[in-house]
Amino acid sequence: MVAFTNTVAYLGLEARAVEVQCQVAPGLPKDGSHYDLPIALALLAAMGVTDVEQLVD
């Protein structure tokens, strides 16, 4: 299952919308910690631990 959540990325004073997609599958680890919280939320939704509807705007 793939879960989606939204966050923002700051570029100076400007904020840009970012969609985070998370799939429970083996693969390469990511680099950096910029999107750890939205990835964790999407992972919990993909695993069925939290309600997906709570992550929708």
Distance bins in CASP14 RR format, pairs under 12 A and 6 or more apart:
PFRMAT RR
TARGET T0000
AUTHOR 0000-0000-0000
RMODE 2
METHOD distances of the structure
MODEL  1
1 21 0 0 0 0 0 1 0 0 0 0 0
1 22 0 0 0 0 1 0 0 0 0 0 0
1 23 1 0 0 1 0 0 0 0 0 0 0
1 24 1 0 0 1 0 0 0 0 0 0 0
1 25 0 0 0 0 1 0 0 0 0 0 0
1 42 0 0 0 0 0 1 0 0 0 0 0
1 43 0 0 0 0 0 1 0 0 0 0 0
1 44 0 0 0 0 0 1 0 0 0 0 0
1 45 0 0 0 0 1 0 0 0 0 0 0
1 46 1 0 1 0 0 0 0 0 0 0 0
1 47 0 0 0 0 1 0 0 0 0 0 0
1 48 1 0 0 1 0 0 0 0 0 0 0
1 49 0 0 0 0 0 1 0 0 0 0 0
1 52 0 0 0 0 1 0 0 0 0 0 0
2 19 0 0 0 0 0 1 0 0 0 0 0
2 20 0 0 0 0 0 1 0 0 0 0 0
2 21 1 0 1 0 0 0 0 0 0 0 0
2 22 1 0 0 1 0 0 0 0 0 0 0
2 23 1 0 1 0 0 0 0 0 0 0 0
2 24 0 0 0 0 1 0 0 0 0 0 0
2 25 0 0 0 0 1 0 0 0 0 0 0
2 42 0 0 0 0 1 0 0 0 0 0 0
2 43 0 0 0 0 0 1 0 0 0 0 0
2 45 0 0 0 0 1 0 0 0 0 0 0
2 46 1 0 0 1 0 0 0 0 0 0 0
2 47 0 0 0 0 0 1 0 0 0 0 0
2 52 0 0 0 0 0 1 0 0 0 0 0
3 19 0 0 0 0 0 1 0 0 0 0 0
3 20 0 0 0 0 1 0 0 0 0 0 0
3 21 1 0 0 1 0 0 0 0 0 0 0
3 22 1 0 1 0 0 0 0 0 0 0 0
3 23 1 0 0 1 0 0 0 0 0 0 0
3 24 0 0 0 0 1 0 0 0 0 0 0
3 38 0 0 0 0 0 1 0 0 0 0 0
3 39 0 0 0 0 1 0 0 0 0 0 0
3 40 0 0 0 0 0 1 0 0 0 0 0
3 41 0 0 0 0 1 0 0 0 0 0 0
3 42 1 0 1 0 0 0 0 0 0 0 0
3 43 1 0 0 1 0 0 0 0 0 0 0
3 44 0 0 0 0 1 0 0 0 0 0 0
3 45 1 1 0 0 0 0 0 0 0 0 0
3 46 1 1 0 0 0 0 0 0 0 0 0
3 47 0 0 0 0 1 0 0 0 0 0 0
3 48 0 0 0 0 1 0 0 0 0 0 0
3 49 0 0 0 0 0 1 0 0 0 0 0
3 50 0 0 0 0 1 0 0 0 0 0 0
3 51 0 0 0 0 0 1 0 0 0 0 0
3 52 1 0 0 1 0 0 0 0 0 0 0
3 53 0 0 0 0 0 1 0 0 0 0 0
3 54 0 0 0 0 0 1 0 0 0 0 0
3 55 1 0 0 1 0 0 0 0 0 0 0
3 56 0 0 0 0 0 1 0 0 0 0 0
4 18 0 0 0 0 0 1 0 0 0 0 0
4 19 1 0 0 1 0 0 0 0 0 0 0
4 20 1 0 0 1 0 0 0 0 0 0 0
4 21 1 0 1 0 0 0 0 0 0 0 0
4 22 1 0 0 1 0 0 0 0 0 0 0
4 23 0 0 0 0 0 1 0 0 0 0 0
4 38 0 0 0 0 1 0 0 0 0 0 0
4 39 0 0 0 0 0 1 0 0 0 0 0
4 41 0 0 0 0 0 1 0 0 0 0 0
4 42 1 0 0 1 0 0 0 0 0 0 0
4 43 0 0 0 0 0 1 0 0 0 0 0
4 45 0 0 0 0 1 0 0 0 0 0 0
4 46 0 0 0 0 1 0 0 0 0 0 0
4 52 0 0 0 0 1 0 0 0 0 0 0
4 55 1 0 0 1 0 0 0 0 0 0 0
4 56 0 0 0 0 1 0 0 0 0 0 0
4 57 0 0 0 0 0 1 0 0 0 0 0
5 17 0 0 0 0 0 1 0 0 0 0 0
5 18 0 0 0 0 1 0 0 0 0 0 0
5 19 1 0 0 1 0 0 0 0 0 0 0
5 20 1 0 1 0 0 0 0 0 0 0 0
5 21 0 0 0 0 1 0 0 0 0 0 0
5 22 1 0 0 1 0 0 0 0 0 0 0
5 35 0 0 0 0 1 0 0 0 0 0 0
5 37 0 0 0 0 1 0 0 0 0 0 0
5 38 1 0 1 0 0 0 0 0 0 0 0
5 39 0 0 0 0 1 0 0 0 0 0 0
5 40 0 0 0 0 1 0 0 0 0 0 0
5 41 1 0 1 0 0 0 0 0 0 0 0
5 42 1 0 1 0 0 0 0 0 0 0 0
5 43 0 0 0 0 1 0 0 0 0 0 0
5 44 0 0 0 0 1 0 0 0 0 0 0
5 45 1 0 0 1 0 0 0 0 0 0 0
5 46 0 0 0 0 0 1 0 0 0 0 0
5 50 0 0 0 0 0 1 0 0 0 0 0
5 52 0 0 0 0 1 0 0 0 0 0 0
5 53 0 0 0 0 0 1 0 0 0 0 0
5 54 0 0 0 0 1 0 0 0 0 0 0
5 55 1 0 1 0 0 0 0 0 0 0 0
5 56 0 0 0 0 1 0 0 0 0 0 0
5 57 0 0 0 0 1 0 0 0 0 0 0
6 15 0 0 0 0 0 1 0 0 0 0 0
6 16 0 0 0 0 0 1 0 0 0 0 0
6 17 1 0 0 1 0 0 0 0 0 0 0
6 18 1 0 0 1 0 0 0 0 0 0 0
6 19 1 0 1 0 0 0 0 0 0 0 0
6 20 1 0 0 1 0 0 0 0 0 0 0
6 21 0 0 0 0 0 1 0 0 0 0 0
6 35 0 0 0 0 0 1 0 0 0 0 0
6 37 0 0 0 0 0 1 0 0 0 0 0
6 38 1 0 0 1 0 0 0 0 0 0 0
6 41 0 0 0 0 0 1 0 0 0 0 0
6 42 0 0 0 0 1 0 0 0 0 0 0
6 55 1 0 0 1 0 0 0 0 0 0 0
6 56 0 0 0 0 1 0 0 0 0 0 0
6 57 1 0 0 1 0 0 0 0 0 0 0
7 15 0 0 0 0 1 0 0 0 0 0 0
7 16 0 0 0 0 1 0 0 0 0 0 0
7 17 1 0 0 1 0 0 0 0 0 0 0
7 18 1 0 1 0 0 0 0 0 0 0 0
7 19 0 0 0 0 1 0 0 0 0 0 0
7 20 1 0 1 0 0 0 0 0 0 0 0
7 21 0 0 0 0 0 1 0 0 0 0 0
7 22 0 0 0 0 0 1 0 0 0 0 0
7 34 0 0 0 0 1 0 0 0 0 0 0
7 35 1 0 0 1 0 0 0 0 0 0 0
7 36 0 0 0 0 0 1 0 0 0 0 0
7 37 1 0 0 1 0 0 0 0 0 0 0
7 38 1 0 1 0 0 0 0 0 0 0 0
7 39 0 0 0 0 1 0 0 0 0 0 0
7 40 0 0 0 0 0 1 0 0 0 0 0
7 41 0 0 0 0 1 0 0 0 0 0 0
7 42 0 0 0 0 1 0 0 0 0 0 0
7 55 0 0 0 0 0 1 0 0 0 0 0
7 57 0 0 0 0 0 1 0 0 0 0 0
8 14 0 0 0 0 1 0 0 0 0 0 0
8 15 1 0 1 0 0 0 0 0 0 0 0
8 16 1 0 0 1 0 0 0 0 0 0 0
8 17 1 0 0 1 0 0 0 0 0 0 0
8 18 1 0 0 1 0 0 0 0 0 0 0
8 19 0 0 0 0 0 1 0 0 0 0 0
8 20 0 0 0 0 0 1 0 0 0 0 0
8 34 0 0 0 0 0 1 0 0 0 0 0
8 35 0 0 0 0 0 1 0 0 0 0 0
8 37 0 0 0 0 0 1 0 0 0 0 0
8 38 0 0 0 0 1 0 0 0 0 0 0
9 15 1 0 0 1 0 0 0 0 0 0 0
9 16 1 0 1 0 0 0 0 0 0 0 0
9 17 0 0 0 0 1 0 0 0 0 0 0
9 18 1 0 1 0 0 0 0 0 0 0 0
9 19 0 0 0 0 0 1 0 0 0 0 0
9 20 0 0 0 0 0 1 0 0 0 0 0
9 34 1 0 0 1 0 0 0 0 0 0 0
9 35 0 0 0 0 1 0 0 0 0 0 0
9 38 0 0 0 0 0 1 0 0 0 0 0
10 16 1 0 0 1 0 0 0 0 0 0 0
10 17 0 0 0 0 0 1 0 0 0 0 0
10 18 0 0 0 0 0 1 0 0 0 0 0
10 34 0 0 0 0 1 0 0 0 0 0 0
11 17 0 0 0 0 0 1 0 0 0 0 0
11 18 0 0 0 0 0 1 0 0 0 0 0
11 34 0 0 0 0 0 1 0 0 0 0 0
17 38 0 0 0 0 0 1 0 0 0 0 0
17 57 0 0 0 0 0 1 0 0 0 0 0
18 34 0 0 0 0 1 0 0 0 0 0 0
18 35 1 0 0 1 0 0 0 0 0 0 0
18 37 0 0 0 0 0 1 0 0 0 0 0
18 38 1 0 0 1 0 0 0 0 0 0 0
18 39 0 0 0 0 0 1 0 0 0 0 0
18 42 0 0 0 0 0 1 0 0 0 0 0
19 35 0 0 0 0 0 1 0 0 0 0 0
19 38 0 0 0 0 1 0 0 0 0 0 0
19 39 0 0 0 0 0 1 0 0 0 0 0
19 42 0 0 0 0 1 0 0 0 0 0 0
19 55 0 0 0 0 0 1 0 0 0 0 0
19 56 0 0 0 0 0 1 0 0 0 0 0
19 57 0 0 0 0 0 1 0 0 0 0 0
20 30 0 0 0 0 0 1 0 0 0 0 0
20 34 0 0 0 0 0 1 0 0 0 0 0
20 35 1 0 1 0 0 0 0 0 0 0 0
20 36 0 0 0 0 0 1 0 0 0 0 0
20 37 0 0 0 0 1 0 0 0 0 0 0
20 38 1 0 1 0 0 0 0 0 0 0 0
20 39 1 0 1 0 0 0 0 0 0 0 0
20 40 0 0 0 0 1 0 0 0 0 0 0
20 41 0 0 0 0 1 0 0 0 0 0 0
20 42 1 0 1 0 0 0 0 0 0 0 0
20 43 0 0 0 0 1 0 0 0 0 0 0
20 45 0 0 0 0 0 1 0 0 0 0 0
20 46 0 0 0 0 0 1 0 0 0 0 0
20 55 0 0 0 0 1 0 0 0 0 0 0
21 30 0 0 0 0 0 1 0 0 0 0 0
21 35 0 0 0 0 0 1 0 0 0 0 0
21 38 0 0 0 0 1 0 0 0 0 0 0
21 39 0 0 0 0 1 0 0 0 0 0 0
21 41 0 0 0 0 0 1 0 0 0 0 0
21 42 1 0 0 1 0 0 0 0 0 0 0
21 43 0 0 0 0 0 1 0 0 0 0 0
21 45 0 0 0 0 0 1 0 0 0 0 0
21 46 0 0 0 0 1 0 0 0 0 0 0
21 55 0 0 0 0 0 1 0 0 0 0 0
22 30 0 0 0 0 0 1 0 0 0 0 0
22 35 0 0 0 0 1 0 0 0 0 0 0
22 36 0 0 0 0 0 1 0 0 0 0 0
22 37 0 0 0 0 0 1 0 0 0 0 0
22 38 0 0 0 0 1 0 0 0 0 0 0
22 39 1 0 1 0 0 0 0 0 0 0 0
22 40 0 0 0 0 1 0 0 0 0 0 0
22 41 0 0 0 0 1 0 0 0 0 0 0
22 42 1 1 0 0 0 0 0 0 0 0 0
22 43 1 0 1 0 0 0 0 0 0 0 0
22 44 0 0 0 0 1 0 0 0 0 0 0
22 45 1 0 0 1 0 0 0 0 0 0 0
22 46 1 0 1 0 0 0 0 0 0 0 0
22 47 0 0 0 0 1 0 0 0 0 0 0
22 48 0 0 0 0 0 1 0 0 0 0 0
22 50 0 0 0 0 0 1 0 0 0 0 0
22 52 0 0 0 0 0 1 0 0 0 0 0
22 55 0 0 0 0 0 1 0 0 0 0 0
23 39 0 0 0 0 0 1 0 0 0 0 0
23 42 0 0 0 0 1 0 0 0 0 0 0
23 43 0 0 0 0 1 0 0 0 0 0 0
23 45 0 0 0 0 0 1 0 0 0 0 0
23 46 1 0 0 1 0 0 0 0 0 0 0
23 47 0 0 0 0 0 1 0 0 0 0 0
24 39 0 0 0 0 0 1 0 0 0 0 0
24 42 0 0 0 0 1 0 0 0 0 0 0
24 43 1 0 0 1 0 0 0 0 0 0 0
24 44 0 0 0 0 0 1 0 0 0 0 0
24 45 0 0 0 0 0 1 0 0 0 0 0
24 46 1 0 1 0 0 0 0 0 0 0 0
24 47 1 0 0 1 0 0 0 0 0 0 0
24 48 0 0 0 0 1 0 0 0 0 0 0
24 49 0 0 0 0 0 1 0 0 0 0 0
25 43 0 0 0 0 0 1 0 0 0 0 0
25 46 0 0 0 0 1 0 0 0 0 0 0
25 47 0 0 0 0 0 1 0 0 0 0 0
29 36 0 0 0 0 0 1 0 0 0 0 0
29 39 0 0 0 0 0 1 0 0 0 0 0
30 36 0 0 0 0 1 0 0 0 0 0 0
30 38 0 0 0 0 0 1 0 0 0 0 0
30 39 1 0 0 1 0 0 0 0 0 0 0
30 40 0 0 0 0 0 1 0 0 0 0 0
30 43 0 0 0 0 0 1 0 0 0 0 0
32 39 0 0 0 0 0 1 0 0 0 0 0
33 39 0 0 0 0 1 0 0 0 0 0 0
33 40 0 0 0 0 0 1 0 0 0 0 0
35 41 0 0 0 0 0 1 0 0 0 0 0
35 42 0 0 0 0 1 0 0 0 0 0 0
35 43 0 0 0 0 0 1 0 0 0 0 0
36 42 0 0 0 0 0 1 0 0 0 0 0
36 43 0 0 0 0 0 1 0 0 0 0 0
37 43 0 0 0 0 0 1 0 0 0 0 0
37 44 0 0 0 0 0 1 0 0 0 0 0
37 55 0 0 0 0 0 1 0 0 0 0 0
38 44 0 0 0 0 0 1 0 0 0 0 0
38 45 0 0 0 0 0 1 0 0 0 0 0
38 55 0 0 0 0 1 0 0 0 0 0 0
39 45 0 0 0 0 0 1 0 0 0 0 0
39 46 0 0 0 0 0 1 0 0 0 0 0
39 55 0 0 0 0 0 1 0 0 0 0 0
40 46 0 0 0 0 0 1 0 0 0 0 0
40 47 0 0 0 0 0 1 0 0 0 0 0
40 49 0 0 0 0 0 1 0 0 0 0 0
40 50 0 0 0 0 0 1 0 0 0 0 0
40 55 0 0 0 0 0 1 0 0 0 0 0
41 47 0 0 0 0 0 1 0 0 0 0 0
41 48 0 0 0 0 0 1 0 0 0 0 0
41 49 0 0 0 0 1 0 0 0 0 0 0
41 50 1 0 0 1 0 0 0 0 0 0 0
41 51 0 0 0 0 0 1 0 0 0 0 0
41 52 0 0 0 0 0 1 0 0 0 0 0
41 54 0 0 0 0 1 0 0 0 0 0 0
41 55 1 0 1 0 0 0 0 0 0 0 0
41 56 0 0 0 0 0 1 0 0 0 0 0
42 48 0 0 0 0 0 1 0 0 0 0 0
42 49 0 0 0 0 0 1 0 0 0 0 0
42 50 0 0 0 0 1 0 0 0 0 0 0
42 52 0 0 0 0 1 0 0 0 0 0 0
42 54 0 0 0 0 0 1 0 0 0 0 0
42 55 1 0 0 1 0 0 0 0 0 0 0
42 56 0 0 0 0 0 1 0 0 0 0 0
43 49 0 0 0 0 1 0 0 0 0 0 0
43 50 0 0 0 0 1 0 0 0 0 0 0
43 52 0 0 0 0 0 1 0 0 0 0 0
43 55 0 0 0 0 0 1 0 0 0 0 0
44 50 1 0 1 0 0 0 0 0 0 0 0
44 51 0 0 0 0 1 0 0 0 0 0 0
44 52 0 0 0 0 1 0 0 0 0 0 0
44 54 0 0 0 0 1 0 0 0 0 0 0
44 55 0 0 0 0 1 0 0 0 0 0 0
45 51 1 0 0 1 0 0 0 0 0 0 0
45 52 1 0 1 0 0 0 0 0 0 0 0
45 53 0 0 0 0 1 0 0 0 0 0 0
45 54 0 0 0 0 1 0 0 0 0 0 0
45 55 1 0 1 0 0 0 0 0 0 0 0
45 56 0 0 0 0 1 0 0 0 0 0 0
46 52 0 0 0 0 1 0 0 0 0 0 0
46 55 0 0 0 0 0 1 0 0 0 0 0
48 54 0 0 0 0 0 1 0 0 0 0 0
48 55 0 0 0 0 0 1 0 0 0 0 0
49 55 0 0 0 0 0 1 0 0 0 0 0
50 56 0 0 0 0 0 1 0 0 0 0 0
END
